[in-house]
Amino acid sequence: MAGAVDAIYAAVKSALGEASEKAGEKPDYEALASRIDAAIPPPLMRALNQAIRDGLQDGYDNGRATAVMELNRAVEGADVKLAERIRVGASVSQRIASKLGCSPINFALGLGTEAAEKYLQAKSFEITGVLSDAIKKAAKQVLLDGIKKEWTLAQMIEALDLLLGDTIGPLDSAGRRINIPARLATIARTNLTDAFNQARLSAFTDPSVGDFVKAYMYDAIMDGRTTETCRIRDGRIYLKDDPIWKVMTPPAHFNCRSVLTAITALDTDWAVAPPLPSGGESAKGF
């Protein structure tokens, strides 16, 4: 993703240079800004979109794989008598019942791809738009400031580099990336968490699983970086069809590392948590 962002940034800087050359004594800002808006050719946008899509796909595949592994582990080696406790059909699918009878089941075979495709496509386009718009917006702001203050192109580029430092990151004299910028890394981590959890939900709610999954538990990583929101949510269990999951599914904030864990028909020692208290709300935009 970083390489695709660099290519877009280079195209925008080139357009900024052309706009500054055309400024003249009475520059038309709107006309010049339009050059920046049109600076990113479709192939670069497609390349960025594909890079983002590939990253999301990895996160989605990992999330689905862990969910499938956990579902298999939940019934692996279970006493066949447990089948008597779980009604086959409406309560639990034939595939779950077969697993209880020690017949190998691959839950992954029942996972549909249509919903995943729609999610990944929409998410990658959203992130592509956010990144490209941020770069173009910054360039137009620098262009406006440069016109007002009669900056040279070098001064404009310096200002743009400074303004986009957390998105583009520092480059060496040869234009090579020194490290991954903070904002880009944050966007990547946060959206990988989203893809990971969406994939887990797709596994837990797949028709082949039936009603084997009863509820979800919010599972936060508890350490010095854990936010107050995730500390409050950690360990809370709500039924899988509780509308609270529409607003409580991770990520709850930037750099969120929390996941949803399935509570199954084989789990007995659990109870639905009381309503979420104040302070447990997601950050704005999540």
C-alpha positions, 0 to 999 in steps of 0.5 A: 500500500505504501508504494501505491500511495507514494506513486499517487503523491508523486503525481500530485506533486507533479501537478502542483509544480505545473499549477505553480508554473501557470500561476502568473501574476493573477492566478486563477486558484480554481483552475489551478486546483482543478489540475490537482484534482485531475492529477491522479490517473486511473491506473494509479488509483486502481493500483492503490485500490488493489494494494488495499484490497490485497491487505484486507483480503489477507486480514479477512482470510486470517479472521475466517481461518481462526474462526473456523479453527475455533469452531472445530476446536469447540466440538473436537473430541466432544462426547457423542452423548452431547448430541443428545443435548443439541437438537439437530435441524433448527438448533444445530445443522447436520454438519455440526451434529456429524462433527459431534459424531466424530465425522470430520467437518470443514466449516470453511466449505460452507462459508459464502464468498458473495458477502465477503466480496461486497465488503472487501470491494466497498472497504477498499474503495472507501480507504482509497478515496480517503487517502487520495482525497487527503493528499489532494486536499493538502496539495490544494491548501499548499497551492493556495498558501503558495499563491498568497505568500508567493512561495517558490515551488521548492517551498510548496513541496517542502510545505506539502511534505510537512503537511502530509508527514504522517501520511507519506512519511520521510523519504531519503535523498533518492526518494526512497521510503525511510519508514512507514508513516504513522497515519498509513500504519494506523489506517492499515492496522485498524482496517485489518482489525475490521476485516478480521472481525467481519470474517469471524462474524461471517463464519459464526453466522454461516448457515452451515453452523446453524444455531451452534453459536449462541453469543459473542464475547468482546475479547480485548488485549489487556496491556498498557496500550488498552484503551478505556473503551476496550477495558470496559468492554472486555469479557462482555457477552451478548446474544449473537442477534443483540443489536448492540453488536451493530455498534460494538463489533471491533474496531472500536477506535484507531489501532484497536486490537480487540476481537469477537469470540464465539460462545457456543451451544457447548459452553455452559458457564456464561451469562449475558452482560448488563447494558454497556456503561458510560465510557464504553462507547466507540470512538467517533466514526466507528 
